[in-house]
Amino acid sequence: MDVRRREFLALTGLAASAVALGGCGAPGAAAAPDGSLRAAFGQPVTDLDPYNAGTAVDEASLIVKRLVFDTLVRYEGGRLAPGLATSWRRTGDTTWVFELRPGVRFHDGSPLTARDVVACVERTKAVKSAQSALWATVKSARADGDHRVTFVTDGPMGTLPVNLTLLFIVPARRVADPAQKRRPVGSGPFRVTGFTPSTNVELARFDGYWGGRAGLPGISMPFIAETSSAITALRNGDVDLLWPVPSDQLGEVRGRRGVRVATVPSWTYYLTWFNCGRKPFTDPRVRRAMWQALDMEEIVGKLFGAGAEQMRAPIPSTVFGYAEQPPYRYDPGAARAALRAAGLGDGFETTMMWFDATGPLARELAQSMISAWARIGVEVRPQSIEKAQWLQRLNSLDWDMELQTNTVTTGDAAFTLGRLYTSKADRMGYRNAGLDAVLAEAGQAADPERREELYARACKTIWDDAVGIFPAALTTAYGLRTGLTGFTPAANNQPDLSAVRRNP
């Protein structure tokens, strides 16, 4: 290897000496085996604990967790499918019974039992996190023998099987083990051999996996902060898989020798929340004015082109429960008039925070909006911060406005609308008793048509109240080496990498 090549790999976190987890601090830490898939996602992985409050719905962490842990229910081809549970049934308005798969073993060799599932449910309910709203209606879970779990809910809960696609199962004795943050034990197709937070994750194939051996011996997942460096690594063959590739840089990947592009309309979208508990955003007139100041069609078109579509609801059009809303018309004059009516005729100053790796062209999107707001007399001070600080401030409501991507991980509105916009969730200081009632009924309903009706009402309320601004739903582009087979792009940005193989 020449010196320049070695320097590049070291700087991007791809050299074995830099990544193989000397910084992990875990005994016996090791790099992924030879022949492993080298996969780079656009956000850093900061924690692997399946019940960590701060990363409960963190996209980068979820990618790894789905490779290391199993869930009772999973998605296959957009439909619910058996995972650790082979079947489930509703035995009453408030009771569900799940039959567990026999013969499953965790990475430490211990067998899966119903007691493990119960312990994981109890741990999930005990930890206050961004997932808490999903489990609030679960009253209890009990083990009926080794391979049956009965859930009792506080009222009907039609969304339980969907929510269980997010409950990662670990041995009962490990649910509160601090070691799970760095070297977690699950029952998934890969086990963790090393982890340096925000730098790299190393996985090795778990040959005892109940679903059969993964296609490759391991996975190495470096975080490469600069997209241009990541694309160079892909083109040079130092990375096998890269996502998301920003739409403005697809030309650097598409048509290049040894590389191909796979795209999928995703469940990922940009949002800008207002802290509705902090003046002046307590006033919906101010929130609507901020939206009217934006020529969203032009902003989205210029920045993303075919890589995104302008949103017409607070969730992407590909998600169950989507209901199209009329767009906010670009009208700076009306925006200024609304501010005057709210007593802000001279404008005001505020801040907006984000972290650059939240999604493609995040900084450019932020700057486009900030420039537009300046034209109606609103000075928005940009706060581009590290992801860990952003998470801490987000969860403590220590912000005025914030920009982020969000992914409807389950493809169901319950995950986003039912989890984020209730008064109890208090994610952005917004409280609406009427919306709470609609979302509660939607979470209870089992009939899909009724659920769609209710989520349509929820979409309208959130949109009309301008709880946030919803600029763009993204198309996720994956860049991959042509020698890979078995790869299927995932709408939730969490592809099943266990199915990937190399051509001989």
KOLNUMAR-383843 format. One record per residue (C-alpha): residue in one letter; x, y, z. Coordinates in steps of 0.001 Angstrom, whole numbers, padded with zeros to 6 digits, always signed. Layout:
N
AXYZ ...
% end
This chain:
504
M+000000+000000+000000 D+001466+003403-000951 V+001838+006213+001582 R-000946+008416+000197 R-003375+005502+000202 R-002436+004603+003774 E-002916+008206+004916 F-006347+008372+003259 L-007517+005183+004919 A-006285+006286+008305 L-008009+009652+008041 T-011335+008145+006990 G-011299+005463+009657 L-010779+002555+007303 A-007259+001452+008153 A-007287-001680+010277 S-004801-000157+012683 A-007076+002845+013259 V-010390+001047+013402 A-009871-002362+014843 L-010983-001055+018063 G-007943-000402+020077 G-010072+002469+021367 C-012939+000185+022270 G-011478-000792+025594 A-013246-004157+025601 P-011267-007300+026329 G-010696-009390+023227 A-011924-006706+020842 A-011185-007658+017266 A-011703-006394+013763 A-014313-008006+011550 P-013049-011148+009763 D-011361-011072+006364 G-013879-010854+003537 S-016313-008805+005620 L-018719-006316+004110 R-017484-002740+004524 A-020615-000632+004896 A-020650+003109+005583 F-023795+004906+006738 G-023958+008705+006807 Q-024431+009041+010580 P-022233+007897+013484 V-023228+005048+015796 T-022939+006328+019366 D-024393+003509+021468 L-025483-000127+021100 D-027572-000604+024254 P-031024-001659+022973 Y-032701+000249+025811 N-030618+003419+025890 A-033026+006340+026230 G-030984+008675+024070 T-030631+006335+021089 A-033929+004426+021262 V-034892+005578+017776 D-031485+006744+016562 E-031242+005690+012935 A-027562+004747+012867 S-027856+002701+016054 L-030966+000923+014769 I-029095-000247+011665 V-026586-002098+013835 K-029136-003269+016387 R-031160-005019+013679 L-028068-007041+012787 V-027219-007944+016386 F-030646-008388+017995 D-033890-010055+017006 T-037481-008944+017498 L-040642-010990+017970 V-042086-009573+014759 R-040213-008293+011705 Y-040928-006689+008358 E-040395-008647+005155 G-041403-007094+001856 G-043368-004390+003637 R-045459-006898+005604 L-045329-008151+009173 A-043643-011538+009385 P-042605-013982+012127 G-039327-013311+013915 L-038651-014766+017338 A-042406-015310+017497 T-043720-017894+015051 S-047328-016756+015449 W-049550-014400+017409 R-053232-013931+017998 R-055581-011558+019739 T-057555-013476+022367 G-059596-010529+023619 D-059833-006765+023400 T-056877-006390+025761 T-054957-009659+025359 W-052421-010890+022800 V-050636-014252+022821 F-047287-014809+021069 E-045763-018238+020477 L-041953-018215+020558 R-039647-019974+018150 P-038049-023031+019789 G-034318-023693+019624 V-033157-020055+019476 R-029889-019280+021247 F-028260-015999+022150 H-024663-015165+021275 D-023574-016315+024757 G-025110-019746+024166 S-028103-019338+026471 P-031535-020363+025135 L-034337-017907+024404 T-037290-018250+026776 A-040456-016315+027452 R-038840-014948+030619 D-036292-013099+028484 V-039071-011431+026515 V-040892-010395+029690 A-037693-008888+031124 C-037137-006903+027920 V-040691-005565+027951 E-040329-004491+031572 R-036980-002827+030877 T-038373-000977+027861 K-041332+000306+029863 A-039092+001404+032737 V-036766+003528+030582 K-038147+006927+029591 S-037211+007312+025940 A-038465+008380+022545 Q-040163+004958+022341 S-042082+005286+025608 A-045334+006308+023938 L-045362+003037+021986 W-045477+000980+025186 A-047658+003150+027425 T-050734+000991+026743 V-048947-002293+027527 K-050044-003138+031066 S-048005-006309+031500 A-046323-009265+029839 R-046150-012703+031394 A-044414-015963+030594 D-046801-018891+030164 G-044194-021624+030022 D-040923-021321+028112 H-042331-020494+024688 R-045471-018437+025154 V-045822-014774+026117 T-049136-013121+026932 F-049452-009348+026667 V-052183-007532+028575 T-052941-004002+027439 D-054745-001143+029132 G-057486-000992+026534 P-057482-002226+022917 M-054103-001942+021160 G-054194-002779+017482 T-050619-001563+016943 L-048903-004069+019259 P-047491-006356+016501 V-046148-003294+014640 N-044544-001905+017800 L-042910-005242+018543 T-040743-004831+015448 L-038817-002407+017690 L-038497-004525+020852 F-034992-006000+020773 I-034656-009188+022812 V-031638-009948+025016 P-031070-012452+027842 A-033027-011420+030944 R-029912-011174+033089 R-028400-008643+030674 V-031230-006126+030259 A-029563-003601+032586 D-025948-004676+032039 P-023742-001617+031267 A-021645-003845+028980 Q-024558-003853+026526 K-023529-000346+025469 R-020287-001632+023934 R-020455-005436+023572 P-024138-006329+023525 V-025444-009890+023444 G-028399-010632+021208 S-029589-013494+019007 G-029199-011842+015595 P-027146-012986+012589 F-024068-011033+013748 R-022307-010492+017067 V-020295-007452+018083 T-016530-007964+018204 G-015603-004320+018710 F-017023-000841+018862 T-015553+002649+018990 P-018403+005157+019469 S-018879+007545+016544 T-016011+005843+014691 N-016548+002188+013821 V-018509-000985+014551 E-017054-004451+013929 L-019336-007475+013592 A-018669-011168+013044 R-021128-013739+011735 F-022978-015709+014417 D-022945-019240+013077 G-025592-020364+015579 Y-028212-018020+014164 W-031624-019680+013939 G-032301-018135+010523 G-029215-019638+008874 R-025702-018338+008322 A-025280-014805+007018 G-023848-014466+003530 L-020551-012862+004597 P-018239-013566+007554 G-018655-010128+009085 I-019404-006442+008676 S-017196-003437+009302 M-019078-000153+009587 P-016826+002927+009621 F-018260+006399+010005 I-016833+008708+007335 A-017896+012252+008142 E-017194+013778+004738 T-019468+012450+001997 S-016876+013177-000683 S-014347+011029+001195 A-016903+008235+001540 I-017646+008334-002197 T-013932+008203-002965 A-013632+005179-000685 L-016502+003476-002526 R-015035+004171-005952 N-011596+002963-004846 G-013032-000270-003452 D-012213+000585+000170 V-015933+000580+000984 D-018448-001901-000460 L-021676-000118+000423 L-022484+003531+001118 W-025747+005251+001987 P-027347+007666+001656 V-025654+009179-001383 P-026838+012817-001702 S-028693+013575-004912 D-026206+016294-005865 Q-023349+013767-005738 L-024975+010827-007504 G-023026+011722-010633 E-019854+010796-008760 V-021188+007255-008308 R-023597+006429-011121 G-021916+005021-014208 R-018549+004549-012526 R-016732+001305-013174 G-017265-001288-010470 V-020067+000647-008782 R-023839+000714-009138 V-026672+002677-007556 A-029872+001331-005998 T-032649+003724-004981 V-035892+003457-003040 P-038591+006006-002095 S-037861+006117+001596 W-039707+006633+004851 T-037112+009280+005721 Y-037961+012951+005599 Y-036765+016332+006785 L-038632+018234+009476 T-038129+021489+011322 W-039843+021502+014677 F-040772+024614+016613 N-040466+024532+020390 C-044149+025252+020885 G-043634+025811+024602 R-041231+028708+024023 K-042229+032191+022841 P-042867+033297+020160 F-043620+029779+018875 T-046421+029330+021387 D-048469+031314+018853 P-049567+029255+015817 R-049734+032467+013759 V-045980+032827+014120 R-045390+029197+013195 R-047534+029518+010071 A-045777+032746+009113 M-042432+030962+009224 W-043795+028409+006748 Q-045362+031043+004473 A-041946+032709+004193 L-040514+029632+002472 D-040769+028892-001238 M-040593+025201-000478 E-041108+024069-004055 E-038067+026050-005167 I-035915+025092-002169 V-036604+021370-002478 G-036313+021390-006260 K-033001+023236-006355 L-031357+021305-003533 F-032597+017764-004086 G-033943+017524-007632 A-035220+014000-008210 G-033773+012945-004852 A-036784+014160-002883 E-040403+015200-003152 Q-042026+018167-001460 M-044084+016921+001461 R-047852+017267+001625 A-048292+015826+005129 P-046243+015341+008308 I-045282+011848+007104 P-044061+010612+003691 S-046593+009534+001084 T-045258+005954+001181 V-046215+005479+004860 F-049456+003872+006069 G-051744+006602+007401 Y-050612+009313+004975 A-053255+011866+004038 E-052397+014680+001616 Q-052809+018256+002867 P-052917+021553+000924 P-049437+023096+000767 Y-048641+026336+002549 R-048558+028996-000159 Y-045345+030988-000455 D-046382+034511+000540 P-043784+036681+002348 G-046267+039569+002543 A-048816+037428+004352 A-046043+036132+006613 R-045048+039673+007624 A-048703+040565+008205 A-049133+037517+010443 L-046117+038561+012489 R-047567+042063+012894 A-050871+040567+014050 A-048928+038540+016613 G-047229+041686+017923 L-043945+041022+016151 G-044034+043711+013489 D-040308+044367+013921 G-039485+040676+013552 F-037567+038706+016153 E-034404+036729+016789 T-034254+033001+017401 T-032027+029960+016836 M-032137+026687+014912 M-029965+023703+015777 W-028976+020630+013749 F-026051+018294+013215 D-024609+018140+009716 A-024723+014343+009417 T-028472+014268+010053 G-029056+013911+006315 P-027956+014931+002830 L-027520+018663+002265 A-028617+019482+005812 R-026477+022605+006068 E-027619+023838+002658 L-031270+023271+003566 A-030803+025135+006837 Q-029129+028067+005124 S-031863+028290+002475 M-034548+028545+005142 I-032554+030982+007288 S-032074+033286+004287 A-035798+033238+003517 W-036729+034024+007115 A-034349+036992+007124 R-036450+038513+004340 I-039472+038739+006679 G-037425+040208+009521 V-036678+037008+011436 E-033012+036532+012288 V-032271+032855+012874 R-028865+032129+014335 P-027561+028784+013057 Q-026358+026220+015603 S-024551+023348+013893 I-023474+021062+016742 E-022216+017532+017396 K-024772+014735+017320 A-024388+013802+021005 Q-025020+017406+022077 W-027923+017687+019645 L-029557+014568+021125 Q-029149+015844+024674 R-030626+019232+023859 L-033410+017742+021731 N-034586+015441+024511 S-034442+018216+027136 L-036314+020729+024918 D-033331+023081+025089 W-033855+024703+021669 D-035998+027186+019730 M-036150+025404+016370 E-034406+022250+015255 L-033792+020615+011884 Q-033433+016870+011456 T-034268+013904+009338 N-036682+011399+010800 T-037499+007913+009596 V-040860+006203+010062 T-039012+003031+010979 T-042067+000766+010921 G-043692+002325+007847 D-046777+002980+009985 A-048054+006373+011147 A-048327+005030+014689 F-044551+005136+014975 T-044336+008837+014169 L-047694+010507+014755 G-048698+008326+017702 R-045250+008484+019290 L-044177+012093+018797 Y-047227+014348+018836 T-049118+013422+022005 S-049158+015772+024975 K-047616+013067+027129 A-044706+012574+024727 D-043914+016317+024964 R-041307+016218+022209 M-041739+019821+021052 G-043837+021496+023753 Y-047064+020993+021779 R-050245+019938+023566 N-053617+019283+021972 A-056224+017232+023834 G-058266+016683+020689 L-055273+015277+018837 D-054453+013100+021846 A-057905+011526+021641 V-057629+010870+017903 L-054187+009279+018235 A-055302+007172+021196 E-058229+005784+019205 A-055971+005144+016206 G-053602+003161+018416 Q-056462+001034+019696 A-058177+000358+016376 A-057552-002927+014587 D-059452-002125+011383 P-057027-000657+008792 E-059645+001601+007201 R-060603+003092+010544 R-056948+003629+011394 E-056418+005448+008089 E-059378+007732+008800 L-058010+008623+012212 Y-054471+009226+011028 A-055854+011453+008262 R-057450+013606+010963 A-054169+013648+012875 C-052232+014675+009763 K-054611+017592+009214 T-054344+018845+012802 I-050546+018710+012908 W-050316+020383+009502 D-052870+023121+010195 D-051331+023939+013581 A-047883+024175+011950 V-046295+022205+014770 G-043340+021956+012447 I-042306+022536+008863 F-042038+019439+006695 P-039879+020229+003662 A-039007+017013+001850 A-039403+013245+001769 L-036169+011716+000545 T-035354+009044-001990 T-032533+007004-000496 A-029716+006198-002894 Y-027337+003366-002053 G-023961+003121-003758 L-022529-000399-003859 R-019808-002385-005528 T-021013-004451-008473 G-019599-007638-006961 L-022265-007692-004256 T-025439-009756-004589 G-028480-010198-002377 F-028764-006528-001468 T-032231-004987-001274 P-032592-001249-000580 A-034711-000549+002481 A-037250+002259+002758 N-036376+002705+006448 N-032607+002934+005783 Q-032072-000332+007676 P-031229-002908+004983 D-030871-006597+005804 L-027127-006952+005347 S-027180-010598+006419 A-028442-011500+002927 V-025547-009811+001109 R-022926-011962-000622 R-019979-011463-002940 N-019710-012914-006411 P-016965-015539-006442 
% end
